[in-house]
């Protein structure tokens, strides 16, 4: 049986916490930031925990990712 391959793009963008949850940075923080409030921009910089189907899909993409 062949090895399971890690999706390298996903491995660079996500990390796993000590309890096994997957974290990702908030989206929409690349450009067009002038119209967004400071509080909104700070919220987008935080890491968010993926839930449900998103978390299951990420665990399939990065089977060997460590925290």
LOLUMFI-514031 format. One record per atom (N, C-alpha, C): residue in one letter; chain; atom name; x, y, z. Coordinates in nm, 3 decimals, padded with zeros to 5 digits. Example, Ala and Ser with C-alpha at 12.3 -4.5 7.8 and 13.67 -1.06 7.14 Angstrom:
<nodes>
NODE   resn   chain   name         u         v         w
NODE      A       A      N    01.319   -00.569    00.780
NODE      A       A     CA    01.230   -00.450    00.780
NODE      A       A      C    01.320   -00.330    00.780
NODE      S       A      N    01.285   -00.225    00.708
NODE      S       A     CA    01.367   -00.106    00.714
NODE      S       A      C    01.290    00.003    00.787
</nodes>
This chain:
<nodes>
NODE   resn   chain   name         u         v         w
NODE      X       A      N    00.084   -00.118    00.000
NODE      X       A     CA    00.000    00.000    00.000
NODE      X       A      C    00.089    00.125    00.000
NODE      X       A      N    00.049    00.224   -00.077
NODE      X       A     CA    00.130    00.345   -00.088
NODE      X       A      C    00.111    00.436    00.033
NODE      X       A      N    00.205    00.527    00.050
NODE      X       A     CA    00.197    00.621    00.161
NODE      X       A      C    00.089    00.726    00.134
NODE      X       A      N    00.032    00.778    00.240
NODE      X       A     CA   -00.062    00.889    00.227
NODE      X       A      C    00.020    01.015    00.212
NODE      X       A      N   -00.011    01.096    00.111
NODE      X       A     CA    00.067    01.216    00.085
NODE      X       A      C    00.003    01.335    00.157
NODE      X       A      N    00.087    01.422    00.210
NODE      X       A     CA    00.041    01.545    00.274
NODE      X       A      C    00.028    01.653    00.169
NODE      X       A      N   -00.083    01.724    00.170
NODE      X       A     CA   -00.101    01.839    00.081
NODE      X       A      C   -00.014    01.952    00.136
NODE      X       A      N    00.094    01.986    00.066
NODE      X       A     CA    00.192    02.080    00.119
NODE      X       A      C    00.134    02.221    00.135
NODE      X       A      N    00.043    02.260    00.048
NODE      X       A     CA   -00.019    02.392    00.062
NODE      X       A      C   -00.100    02.403    00.189
NODE      X       A      N   -00.172    02.297    00.223
NODE      X       A     CA   -00.251    02.296    00.346
NODE      X       A      C   -00.161    02.288    00.469
NODE      X       A      N   -00.050    02.216    00.459
NODE      X       A     CA    00.041    02.203    00.572
NODE      X       A      C    00.102    02.337    00.611
NODE      X       A      N    00.117    02.427    00.514
NODE      X       A     CA    00.174    02.559    00.542
NODE      X       A      C    00.072    02.655    00.602
NODE      X       A      N   -00.056    02.629    00.583
NODE      X       A     CA   -00.160    02.724    00.623
NODE      X       A      C   -00.234    02.687    00.751
NODE      X       A      N   -00.221    02.563    00.796
NODE      X       A     CA   -00.296    02.517    00.912
NODE      X       A      C   -00.201    02.458    01.014
NODE      X       A      N   -00.242    02.461    01.140
NODE      X       A     CA   -00.165    02.395    01.245
NODE      X       A      C   -00.260    02.324    01.339
NODE      X       A      N   -00.208    02.225    01.410
NODE      X       A     CA   -00.289    02.145    01.501
NODE      X       A      C   -00.252    02.181    01.644
NODE      X       A      N   -00.352    02.201    01.728
NODE      X       A     CA   -00.329    02.233    01.869
NODE      X       A      C   -00.291    02.106    01.945
NODE      X       A      N   -00.259    02.122    02.070
NODE      X       A     CA   -00.223    02.007    02.152
NODE      X       A      C   -00.336    01.910    02.173
NODE      X       A      N   -00.460    01.959    02.164
NODE      X       A     CA   -00.576    01.872    02.183
NODE      X       A      C   -00.628    01.814    02.052
NODE      X       A      N   -00.562    01.845    01.939
NODE      X       A     CA   -00.600    01.787    01.811
NODE      X       A      C   -00.691    01.872    01.725
NODE      X       A      N   -00.720    01.994    01.768
NODE      X       A     CA   -00.804    02.082    01.687
NODE      X       A      C   -00.718    02.150    01.581
NODE      X       A      N   -00.780    02.185    01.467
NODE      X       A     CA   -00.707    02.247    01.358
NODE      X       A      C   -00.737    02.397    01.358
NODE      X       A      N   -00.629    02.478    01.352
NODE      X       A     CA   -00.643    02.622    01.352
NODE      X       A      C   -00.605    02.678    01.216
NODE      X       A      N   -00.673    02.787    01.178
NODE      X       A     CA   -00.642    02.859    01.055
NODE      X       A      C   -00.656    03.008    01.082
NODE      X       A      N   -00.582    03.087    01.005
NODE      X       A     CA   -00.595    03.232    01.017
NODE      X       A      C   -00.723    03.278    00.949
NODE      X       A      N   -00.775    03.393    00.991
NODE      X       A     CA   -00.895    03.449    00.932
NODE      X       A      C   -00.871    03.492    00.788
NODE      X       A      N   -00.975    03.486    00.708
NODE      X       A     CA   -00.965    03.523    00.567
NODE      X       A      C   -00.989    03.673    00.550
NODE      X       A      N   -00.975    03.721    00.427
NODE      X       A     CA   -01.005    03.859    00.387
NODE      X       A      C   -00.916    03.961    00.454
NODE      X       A      N   -00.790    03.929    00.475
NODE      X       A     CA   -00.699    04.026    00.536
NODE      X       A      C   -00.580    04.054    00.445
NODE      X       A      N   -00.598    04.040    00.314
NODE      X       A     CA   -00.487    04.060    00.222
NODE      X       A      C   -00.482    04.198    00.162
NODE      X       A      N   -00.597    04.249    00.120
NODE      X       A     CA   -00.602    04.381    00.058
NODE      X       A      C   -00.742    04.437    00.074
NODE      X       A      N   -00.762    04.559    00.028
NODE      X       A     CA   -00.888    04.633    00.045
NODE      X       A      C   -00.924    04.647    00.193
NODE      X       A      N   -00.826    04.690    00.271
NODE      X       A     CA   -00.847    04.701    00.415
NODE      X       A      C   -00.892    04.840    00.458
NODE      X       A      N   -00.893    04.936    00.366
NODE      X       A     CA   -00.928    05.073    00.403
NODE      X       A      C   -01.069    05.089    00.453
NODE      X       A      N   -01.161    05.013    00.397
NODE      X       A     CA   -01.302    05.027    00.436
NODE      X       A      C   -01.340    04.944    00.558
NODE      X       A      N   -01.248    04.861    00.605
NODE      X       A     CA   -01.278    04.775    00.720
NODE      X       A      C   -01.234    04.843    00.850
NODE      X       A      N   -01.311    04.824    00.954
NODE      X       A     CA   -01.280    04.886    01.082
NODE      X       A      C   -01.160    04.817    01.147
NODE      X       A      N   -01.098    04.886    01.243
NODE      X       A     CA   -00.981    04.830    01.310
NODE      X       A      C   -01.017    04.703    01.386
NODE      X       A      N   -01.133    04.702    01.450
NODE      X       A     CA   -01.174    04.583    01.523
NODE      X       A      C   -01.194    04.464    01.432
NODE      X       A      N   -01.251    04.488    01.313
NODE      X       A     CA   -01.271    04.381    01.215
NODE      X       A      C   -01.137    04.325    01.168
NODE      X       A      N   -01.041    04.415    01.145
NODE      X       A     CA   -00.909    04.370    01.100
NODE      X       A      C   -00.837    04.289    01.207
NODE      X       A      N   -00.853    04.328    01.332
NODE      X       A     CA   -00.789    04.252    01.441
NODE      X       A      C   -00.852    04.114    01.454
NODE      X       A      N   -00.983    04.105    01.436
NODE      X       A     CA   -01.050    03.975    01.441
NODE      X       A      C   -01.002    03.883    01.330
NODE      X       A      N   -00.977    03.941    01.211
NODE      X       A     CA   -00.934    03.859    01.098
NODE      X       A      C   -00.792    03.807    01.116
NODE      X       A      N   -00.711    03.874    01.199
NODE      X       A     CA   -00.574    03.829    01.221
NODE      X       A      C   -00.566    03.710    01.316
NODE      X       A      N   -00.669    03.689    01.395
NODE      X       A     CA   -00.668    03.580    01.493
NODE      X       A      C   -00.678    03.444    01.425
NODE      X       A      N   -00.634    03.343    01.497
NODE      X       A     CA   -00.651    03.206    01.448
NODE      X       A      C   -00.789    03.157    01.487
NODE      X       A      N   -00.852    03.084    01.396
NODE      X       A     CA   -00.985    03.029    01.420
NODE      X       A      C   -00.977    02.878    01.419
NODE      X       A      N   -01.056    02.814    01.502
NODE      X       A     CA   -01.060    02.668    01.508
NODE      X       A      C   -01.162    02.619    01.406
NODE      X       A      N   -01.120    02.527    01.319
NODE      X       A     CA   -01.211    02.471    01.219
NODE      X       A      C   -01.304    02.371    01.286
NODE      X       A      N   -01.427    02.365    01.238
NODE      X       A     CA   -01.526    02.276    01.298
NODE      X       A      C   -01.597    02.196    01.190
NODE      X       A      N   -01.652    02.083    01.231
NODE      X       A     CA   -01.738    02.003    01.145
NODE      X       A      C   -01.666    01.947    01.024
NODE      X       A      N   -01.730    01.964    00.908
NODE      X       A     CA   -01.679    01.907    00.784
NODE      X       A      C   -01.545    01.968    00.744
NODE      X       A      N   -01.525    02.097    00.774
NODE      X       A     CA   -01.397    02.161    00.741
NODE      X       A      C   -01.282    02.092    00.814
NODE      X       A      N   -01.300    02.062    00.941
NODE      X       A     CA   -01.196    01.997    01.019
NODE      X       A      C   -01.169    01.856    00.967
NODE      X       A      N   -01.273    01.783    00.932
NODE      X       A     CA   -01.255    01.647    00.880
NODE      X       A      C   -01.177    01.650    00.748
NODE      X       A      N   -01.211    01.744    00.660
NODE      X       A     CA   -01.142    01.753    00.532
NODE      X       A      C   -00.995    01.789    00.550
NODE      X       A      N   -00.966    01.879    00.642
NODE      X       A     CA   -00.827    01.917    00.667
NODE      X       A      C   -00.746    01.802    00.724
NODE      X       A      N   -00.807    01.721    00.809
NODE      X       A     CA   -00.735    01.606    00.866
NODE      X       A      C   -00.701    01.504    00.758
NODE      X       A      N   -00.782    01.498    00.653
NODE      X       A     CA   -00.749    01.410    00.541
NODE      X       A      C   -00.635    01.467    00.457
NODE      X       A      N   -00.631    01.601    00.444
NODE      X       A     CA   -00.527    01.663    00.363
NODE      X       A      C   -00.391    01.661    00.432
NODE      X       A      N   -00.390    01.671    00.564
NODE      X       A     CA   -00.264    01.676    00.638
NODE      X       A      C   -00.262    01.567    00.745
NODE      X       A      N   -00.247    01.441    00.705
NODE      X       A     CA   -00.259    01.331    00.801
NODE      X       A      C   -00.146    01.325    00.903
NODE      X       A      N   -00.028    01.378    00.870
NODE      X       A     CA    00.087    01.366    00.960
NODE      X       A      C    00.125    01.498    01.026
NODE      X       A      N    00.041    01.600    01.014
NODE      X       A     CA    00.074    01.733    01.068
NODE      X       A      C    00.079    01.730    01.220
NODE      X       A      N    00.183    01.788    01.275
NODE      X       A     CA    00.200    01.795    01.420
NODE      X       A      C    00.178    01.938    01.466
NODE      X       A      N    00.151    01.955    01.595
NODE      X       A     CA    00.124    02.087    01.652
NODE      X       A      C    00.243    02.172    01.672
</nodes>
